Amino acid sequence: MKGQSSALRELNFWLSMLLGLSPLWAAAALLIFFGL
């Protein structure tokens, strides 16, 4: 449960970061993230 909570918190952090960036930056970040 602790690990899942941490993952959700990190996911929310990244989502807020992506929403604060431009769509192009968000798309680039997703491509890099899934490309690794």
KAGI-V909779 format. One record per residue. RES is the residue in one letter. OMEGA is omega in whole degrees, 0 to 359 (* if undefined). Layout:
[[RES;OMEGA] [RES;OMEGA]]
This chain:
[[M;181] [K;180] [G;180] [Q;180] [S;179] [S;180] [A;180] [L;180] [R;179] [E;179] [L;179] [N;179] [F;180] [W;179] [L;180] [S;179] [M;181] [L;181] [L;180] [G;180] [L;178] [S;180] [P;181] [L;179] [W;179] [A;180] [A;180] [A;180] [A;180] [L;180] [L;180] [I;183] [F;181] [F;180] [G;182] [L;*]]
